């Protein structure tokens, strides 16, 4: 009997409670989930080598070989020199045998058994006892005699193990699901489906690749079958975004009044004239606020482009008309920094500002909540404390969110419910290519600040080998002797947390700095400090009472000290390019020439991009290409769609096409069946969480 793709996996043979739980923990509940979780790699039978035919040839690019054989021996010993655990095995086929070695992986003695049929991949080496594979990857294909059914085709798909569900077990479940699945209805509009296989045919092609398939296209996920599944995901996403945007445009937004008097008052708050880009962005925001529709706008710009000033003017426009505006910051350091900046700008009206933070004393917090509830606080600045149920606003009309992708959607919704239906302005200091911004920030309109305020000087950027780090310390020495300040950034709080690679942690760096600069006052900040202790230490540096601030990336955004002219980042390879560009933006904030040093013995090609350009958009593009969207925005943070087949970088052209077709489809009206399919897809891909 044909099964719909929405059927639970328990309909398949062998899926009892244990397997069902393990699969569900990996997000696989239905036949559709199982079939859309594609093989993580394919073995091309044509690339399979007989052990007897292997030959070692020395080369800087070591040859990766794939062999299939039976495990004959397995033993565990310890190496003589470094006393590392060593697992040794002998793999045989009908042409010869090959030694396999794994270091410090004792669990393999429980995983592998003599008699196992193993498919093994790894770089070929020449050892004392002949040819060997060191730390190879492997798949257990079965136990006992050779099972020829694996090789009915040219390609063997391999699946990741999920708890007790081995890769082979998953392969068996997939094959059963393909036999029993009922072809789903085709929801793609003809202009997107043209030339692509039907959904079930596409899944068959990817789980049972035909012999004529191109190995390279399969590995790079660029076959017509991949394109079919990617198009379905991107169309569902684009349709959801269009639907949400259409709904927002229908919502009545509060009209924020404007007048010549208000414009004069706003001008009087400005410390200096706006740049052309700032004027353009503020004009777009004013048009939104006075349009009668709810504003959802993304304000993005490079480090130091003046986003905070534009956000402040937007808040002032609301506050000066008697309503309230709230600014939401990702860290307490940044919230305090914004509050200090606003206090300076407001001058005599600074009493209208209220800072709200989680660790405030009870009496202080009660007073803050009372002022917000009464409407006395027209400018409210805070962290996630603004989400708490106890916080009520009298007339919240605008919410400004700094670094939006750090906030969960549910939290944003919680804040939205505190106002009537406030306008939203989202700031991001990570310049994002437009196609990706559409994906990550959903239906937000965009304003871009692509111009730096006058007086901002380019920052002298150097990449140093660890042995050459003395040049960086000399630059700090010179800066301190001229009355300037400096930052030193360390990637780790302690050496144990970063795995096998030895790192100079923040404690070792602190000792080095005390020794190198015995006269300097040093402050140390990191994420394990209590918020108030961290705030006190940063405040001392901001006030000039400390000369050096040693920190982890807690200072990536928000610390504004024009007197700090040197930054040194240790183990720079541990950071993303955009993160390093953000850190670089902490210096160069005054009139003096500033210097930025990256100390690293690894990944120097990647880091050279920062030496070559100060253009945040170019750096962000490079970072995205190297790391992919998930890592670029931070692993597991809300905001990045959880696509299974589509890739936002590779498929940006396809996403643009899907958006066009989605707008057209929506204009024609969705049927109830289409809406149901859309809800299912958004739940499956966690797209519904994107605001």
Secondary structure as GFF3:
##gff-version 3
##sequence-region A 1 691
A	DSSP	three_ten_helix	9	11	.	.	.	ID=ss1
A	DSSP	alpha_helix	17	25	.	.	.	ID=ss2
A	DSSP	alpha_helix	31	36	.	.	.	ID=ss3
A	DSSP	beta_strand	41	44	.	.	.	ID=ss4
A	DSSP	three_ten_helix	45	47	.	.	.	ID=ss5
A	DSSP	beta_strand	48	49	.	.	.	ID=ss6
A	DSSP	three_ten_helix	51	53	.	.	.	ID=ss7
A	DSSP	beta_strand	64	78	.	.	.	ID=ss8
A	DSSP	beta_strand	85	93	.	.	.	ID=ss9
A	DSSP	beta_strand	96	103	.	.	.	ID=ss10
A	DSSP	alpha_helix	108	111	.	.	.	ID=ss11
A	DSSP	beta_strand	116	127	.	.	.	ID=ss12
A	DSSP	beta_strand	130	134	.	.	.	ID=ss13
A	DSSP	beta_strand	137	143	.	.	.	ID=ss14
A	DSSP	three_ten_helix	148	151	.	.	.	ID=ss15
A	DSSP	beta_strand	155	158	.	.	.	ID=ss16
A	DSSP	alpha_helix	167	180	.	.	.	ID=ss17
A	DSSP	alpha_helix	190	193	.	.	.	ID=ss18
A	DSSP	alpha_helix	199	207	.	.	.	ID=ss19
A	DSSP	alpha_helix	215	219	.	.	.	ID=ss20
A	DSSP	alpha_helix	224	250	.	.	.	ID=ss21
A	DSSP	alpha_helix	260	269	.	.	.	ID=ss22
A	DSSP	alpha_helix	276	289	.	.	.	ID=ss23
A	DSSP	beta_strand	296	301	.	.	.	ID=ss24
A	DSSP	alpha_helix	307	319	.	.	.	ID=ss25
A	DSSP	beta_strand	324	328	.	.	.	ID=ss26
A	DSSP	alpha_helix	332	346	.	.	.	ID=ss27
A	DSSP	three_ten_helix	347	352	.	.	.	ID=ss28
A	DSSP	beta_strand	353	356	.	.	.	ID=ss29
A	DSSP	alpha_helix	362	374	.	.	.	ID=ss30
A	DSSP	beta_strand	379	382	.	.	.	ID=ss31
A	DSSP	three_ten_helix	384	387	.	.	.	ID=ss32
A	DSSP	beta_strand	396	402	.	.	.	ID=ss33
A	DSSP	three_ten_helix	404	406	.	.	.	ID=ss34
A	DSSP	alpha_helix	409	416	.	.	.	ID=ss35
A	DSSP	beta_strand	423	428	.	.	.	ID=ss36
A	DSSP	alpha_helix	434	440	.	.	.	ID=ss37
A	DSSP	beta_strand	445	449	.	.	.	ID=ss38
A	DSSP	beta_strand	460	464	.	.	.	ID=ss39
A	DSSP	three_ten_helix	466	468	.	.	.	ID=ss40
A	DSSP	alpha_helix	470	481	.	.	.	ID=ss41
A	DSSP	beta_strand	485	489	.	.	.	ID=ss42
A	DSSP	three_ten_helix	495	498	.	.	.	ID=ss43
A	DSSP	alpha_helix	506	516	.	.	.	ID=ss44
A	DSSP	beta_strand	522	525	.	.	.	ID=ss45
A	DSSP	alpha_helix	531	542	.	.	.	ID=ss46
A	DSSP	beta_strand	548	551	.	.	.	ID=ss47
A	DSSP	three_ten_helix	553	555	.	.	.	ID=ss48
A	DSSP	beta_strand	564	570	.	.	.	ID=ss49
A	DSSP	three_ten_helix	572	574	.	.	.	ID=ss50
A	DSSP	alpha_helix	577	584	.	.	.	ID=ss51
A	DSSP	beta_strand	595	599	.	.	.	ID=ss52
A	DSSP	alpha_helix	604	612	.	.	.	ID=ss53
A	DSSP	alpha_helix	616	633	.	.	.	ID=ss54
A	DSSP	alpha_helix	652	668	.	.	.	ID=ss55
A	DSSP	alpha_helix	672	684	.	.	.	ID=ss56
A	DSSP	three_ten_helix	687	689	.	.	.	ID=ss57
###
